[in-house]
Structure formats: structure tokens, C-alpha cells
Amino acid sequence: MHTIFSHKPQRLALLLAAVLLGSTAVMAAPGGQDRHENAGPGTHQQSQHNNPHNSPQPLHEPGRQQQSAPARAPAQPQMRPGNKVAQLPSGYRQIHHRESDYYYARGAWYRPQGAGFIIVMPPIGLSIPVLPGGYITVIIGGRPYYRYNDIYYVQRGTSYVVVDAPSEDQAGTASQDELYIYPANNQSAAQQSKDRYECHQWGNSQTGYNPTQAYGGVAASETATARANYQRAMTACLEARGYTVR
């Protein structure tokens, strides 16, 4: 009995020491975890900052407009000969004419100058496949001219060619022959050209009058009547296609 109880104080001391060590470990764990959690985000953010591949990217959702600072629209250059621009408008056409290159966009003609471009009056004979939107049809001497930005075009085949402005004598009769056509349904320039050409063909088939020919292709004594009938046919055709004609 004496031998058994002699070991109890030693065992109790060992047991007490184990309990104290375990309590210390348990109490220390939350503090270490807090330090790890507090250090974790900062370390992760620094890693993202230094690595561009880990940087958060904005989400793109189809049909939803992205919120961003509004961009300032570039100032539109004045379409006047002599004015200079740093770069050509989008959708321009390059046209080679008599050993020179011209650039055409939105009714204006350009030539290279220095580091940019300058707006010029096109030389006679330059042609374009489609007239610029907003042009005015002027019928002078029985012939249609298409005017835009003080440049006159006439139709030749499927193209429109730059020509001299009508003389003062010819222009004097323009008031009674001038035909204004407005794309009330916002038809594109290509659609306007197509509609005008098809209505011209229809008007010619109905009246026998062709404004691209001398005297309209009819006897001189019949020109005035045939021209009036042709304009009525053109007006009816174009208005049926959504244009306002005056």
C-alpha cells in the first residue's frame, strides 16, 4: 500500500502539467489563426496587384450597357476645301485618278498633305459608285445633276462622275426643273441610289423621256411635256418608296 500511494503525487504532477500545456495550446490557436487570416488577404491582394493576369476583369453581359466614363466625341471637321484633318473618316474610299490618289468619304474629297490630309475640290472626271446621302437632284436643260457640297455629278452607267457646274444660262431654268428628294425613312445612300435609278428606269418606260439624252430622247417640240410627265412618274415612284419629293 505504501508503494502504490508513493507514486500518486508524481503522476498527479505529470497529469497537471499535461493539462496546462494543452490549455496553453488551445488558447494560442485563435491568436495564430487571427494573424493568419489578417495576413492572408493583404498578401493575396499584393499578389494580384503585382500579377496583371490575376487582376479582376469587368464582366461582360450581353444586352447590358457597360458603365464607364463617357468618351468625348471628336470634333467633326468642316467639309470645306482647304481645311485639314489629321486622319480620314471611317469608311473612306481610295480612288486613283490621273497618277494621283484621292480619298472620298461622306461627300468630301481628300488628298495627303504632310502628316495629315487636306480637303480639295475633285477634278472633273472622278467617279464614285454611290452618291453621298443628302444630295439634291437638279434637272437643268432636261438633264439631272446631283449636287452635294457644291460638287455636281451626273450618272454614267452605274457610276456618278464629277462634272463642271452648269453654266449660268443653264442654271437660269433650274427653278422650274429642280426636283428635291428627301429620304423620309432614313434610307441609306446605297438604297437611295438604287431607288432613284429604278424609278428613273420606270419613269423612262412610262413616258419615253430620258434626261441623260439630248432633249430627253424625244422631239424638241415634245421635250417640255415629256419632261413634266417624267417628273410626275419619278415623284410617284419615289413617294411610293418612302421619299418626300418636291
FENWOMO-V22977 format. One record per residue. N is the residue number from 0. PHI is phi in radians with two decimals (* if undefined). PSI is psi in whole degrees, 0 to 359 (999 if undefined). OMEGA is omega in degrees with one decimal (* if undefined). Layout:
N|PHI|PSI|OMEGA ; N|PHI|PSI|OMEGA
//
This chain:
0|*|320|179.1 ; 1|-1.15|325|-178.4 ; 2|-1.24|320|-178.9 ; 3|-1.14|312|-175.7 ; 4|-1.28|344|179.6 ; 5|-1.20|337|-179.5 ; 6|-1.58|352|-176.2 ; 7|-1.14|316|179.0 ; 8|-1.03|323|-179.6 ; 9|-1.19|319|179.2 ; 10|-1.17|321|178.6 ; 11|-1.10|322|179.1 ; 12|-1.14|319|178.3 ; 13|-1.14|318|179.0 ; 14|-1.10|318|179.4 ; 15|-1.12|320|178.8 ; 16|-1.12|321|178.6 ; 17|-1.13|319|178.9 ; 18|-1.10|317|-179.6 ; 19|-1.12|318|178.1 ; 20|-1.12|319|178.1 ; 21|-1.12|320|179.2 ; 22|-1.13|320|179.6 ; 23|-1.13|320|178.8 ; 24|-1.14|319|179.3 ; 25|-1.14|318|-179.7 ; 26|-1.20|329|-179.0 ; 27|-1.35|335|-175.7 ; 28|-1.05|311|-179.5 ; 29|-1.03|320|179.8 ; 30|-1.11|317|178.2 ; 31|-1.14|321|178.4 ; 32|-1.13|320|178.8 ; 33|-1.08|317|-179.6 ; 34|-1.12|322|179.1 ; 35|-1.18|317|-179.3 ; 36|-1.21|323|179.9 ; 37|-1.23|326|-179.7 ; 38|-1.39|333|-173.9 ; 39|-1.04|303|-176.9 ; 40|-1.03|320|-179.4 ; 41|-1.10|318|178.5 ; 42|-1.14|320|180.0 ; 43|-1.16|319|179.6 ; 44|-1.14|321|179.2 ; 45|-1.13|322|178.5 ; 46|-1.11|319|178.0 ; 47|-1.14|322|-178.1 ; 48|-1.16|322|-178.1 ; 49|-1.40|340|-178.2 ; 50|-1.97|105|-176.8 ; 51|-1.10|337|-178.7 ; 52|-1.23|339|179.8 ; 53|-1.65|359|-178.3 ; 54|-1.15|139|-179.8 ; 55|-1.14|135|-179.1 ; 56|-1.84|144|177.4 ; 57|-1.14|142|178.9 ; 58|-1.38|142|176.4 ; 59|-1.92|119|178.2 ; 60|-1.99|119|179.1 ; 61|-0.96|136|177.7 ; 62|1.48|354|-180.0 ; 63|-1.94|128|-177.3 ; 64|-1.30|130|179.8 ; 65|-1.27|137|179.3 ; 66|-1.48|117|179.5 ; 67|-2.65|165|178.9 ; 68|-1.14|133|-178.2 ; 69|-1.11|133|178.9 ; 70|-1.46|141|179.1 ; 71|-1.37|124|-178.8 ; 72|-1.19|138|178.9 ; 73|-1.16|145|179.7 ; 74|-1.14|137|179.9 ; 75|-1.42|129|-179.4 ; 76|-1.22|152|175.8 ; 77|-1.30|131|-176.4 ; 78|-1.48|61|-179.8 ; 79|-2.13|139|178.1 ; 80|-0.98|136|-179.0 ; 81|1.75|338|177.7 ; 82|-1.29|147|-176.8 ; 83|-1.95|149|176.8 ; 84|-2.32|152|-179.8 ; 85|-1.34|327|-179.8 ; 86|-2.57|160|-178.2 ; 87|-1.36|149|174.4 ; 88|-1.11|159|178.5 ; 89|-1.17|150|177.7 ; 90|1.38|18|-178.3 ; 91|-1.26|161|175.6 ; 92|-2.04|139|174.9 ; 93|-1.73|126|-176.6 ; 94|-2.21|125|179.1 ; 95|-1.64|126|-176.7 ; 96|-2.50|116|176.0 ; 97|0.90|58|175.7 ; 98|1.17|12|179.5 ; 99|-2.26|151|177.5 ; 100|-1.80|131|175.2 ; 101|-2.11|153|178.7 ; 102|-2.16|131|-174.9 ; 103|-2.10|131|177.9 ; 104|-2.73|125|172.9 ; 105|0.94|41|174.7 ; 106|1.53|356|-179.0 ; 107|-1.97|151|179.7 ; 108|-1.97|141|-176.0 ; 109|-2.27|154|170.7 ; 110|-2.37|149|178.9 ; 111|-1.12|142|174.3 ; 112|-2.65|115|-178.6 ; 113|1.07|229|-180.0 ; 114|-1.54|358|-178.3 ; 115|-2.32|216|-177.3 ; 116|-2.45|154|178.6 ; 117|-2.16|141|179.0 ; 118|-1.38|133|-175.8 ; 119|-2.30|164|168.7 ; 120|-1.46|131|-176.8 ; 121|-1.25|147|176.4 ; 122|-1.26|155|177.6 ; 123|-1.07|134|177.9 ; 124|1.87|342|175.9 ; 125|-1.12|142|-177.9 ; 126|-2.24|151|177.6 ; 127|-2.31|151|-178.3 ; 128|-1.38|335|-175.8 ; 129|-2.38|137|177.4 ; 130|-1.31|150|177.5 ; 131|-1.21|148|178.2 ; 132|-1.12|141|179.8 ; 133|1.60|8|179.2 ; 134|-1.24|164|-179.3 ; 135|-2.05|133|175.6 ; 136|-1.57|125|178.5 ; 137|-2.15|119|179.0 ; 138|-1.71|114|-176.7 ; 139|-2.20|125|-179.1 ; 140|1.07|31|179.8 ; 141|1.39|6|-178.3 ; 142|-2.10|133|179.8 ; 143|-1.42|133|170.9 ; 144|-2.00|147|178.5 ; 145|-2.01|117|-172.2 ; 146|-1.95|133|174.5 ; 147|-2.64|127|177.7 ; 148|0.98|40|179.7 ; 149|1.12|21|175.1 ; 150|-1.99|134|-178.3 ; 151|-1.85|138|177.3 ; 152|-2.21|152|169.2 ; 153|-2.25|153|-178.5 ; 154|-1.49|132|174.8 ; 155|-2.34|106|-175.3 ; 156|1.17|236|179.7 ; 157|-1.76|9|-179.0 ; 158|-2.09|170|177.1 ; 159|-2.15|125|-170.4 ; 160|-1.91|139|176.3 ; 161|-1.24|131|-179.4 ; 162|-2.29|169|174.4 ; 163|-1.12|150|174.5 ; 164|-1.12|145|179.2 ; 165|-1.00|148|179.5 ; 166|-1.18|166|-179.4 ; 167|-1.08|323|179.1 ; 168|-1.13|319|178.1 ; 169|-1.21|318|-177.8 ; 170|-1.16|338|179.8 ; 171|-1.11|336|179.7 ; 172|-1.68|5|-174.3 ; 173|-1.21|332|-174.9 ; 174|-1.04|324|-178.5 ; 175|-1.54|344|-177.4 ; 176|-1.83|348|-172.4 ; 177|-1.20|134|-178.3 ; 178|-2.15|117|179.9 ; 179|-1.74|127|-176.7 ; 180|-2.17|120|-177.5 ; 181|-2.01|130|179.3 ; 182|-1.35|86|-174.0 ; 183|-1.13|335|-179.5 ; 184|-1.77|21|178.9 ; 185|0.99|41|177.2 ; 186|-1.10|143|179.1 ; 187|-1.19|165|179.2 ; 188|-1.07|320|178.9 ; 189|-1.14|320|179.2 ; 190|-1.19|321|177.7 ; 191|-1.05|314|180.0 ; 192|-1.06|316|-180.0 ; 193|-1.11|315|-178.4 ; 194|-1.14|318|-179.6 ; 195|-1.12|318|-178.8 ; 196|-1.16|316|180.0 ; 197|-1.16|322|176.9 ; 198|-1.20|325|175.1 ; 199|-1.07|314|179.4 ; 200|-1.07|318|-179.7 ; 201|-1.17|317|178.9 ; 202|-1.08|321|177.6 ; 203|-1.15|320|179.9 ; 204|-1.20|332|-178.6 ; 205|-1.45|328|-172.5 ; 206|-2.03|344|-175.5 ; 207|1.36|3|-177.2 ; 208|-1.68|132|178.1 ; 209|-2.22|106|-174.4 ; 210|-1.16|349|178.7 ; 211|-1.47|355|-179.3 ; 212|-1.94|159|177.9 ; 213|-1.07|133|-177.6 ; 214|1.00|19|178.5 ; 215|1.29|12|-180.0 ; 216|1.39|12|178.3 ; 217|-2.17|175|178.4 ; 218|-1.08|147|-177.5 ; 219|-1.00|325|-179.5 ; 220|-1.23|343|-177.8 ; 221|-1.81|0|-173.0 ; 222|-1.06|311|-175.7 ; 223|-1.05|313|-179.3 ; 224|-1.15|316|-179.4 ; 225|-1.14|323|179.0 ; 226|-1.14|317|178.7 ; 227|-1.08|318|178.4 ; 228|-1.14|321|179.0 ; 229|-1.11|317|179.4 ; 230|-1.14|322|176.4 ; 231|-1.11|319|178.6 ; 232|-1.15|317|177.8 ; 233|-1.07|316|-180.0 ; 234|-1.07|314|-179.4 ; 235|-1.08|317|-178.2 ; 236|-1.15|314|-177.0 ; 237|-1.23|321|178.0 ; 238|-1.13|326|176.9 ; 239|-1.16|340|-179.7 ; 240|-1.76|12|173.8 ; 241|1.64|21|178.1 ; 242|-1.85|154|171.4 ; 243|-1.78|124|-174.3 ; 244|-2.13|132|176.8 ; 245|-2.32|999|*
//
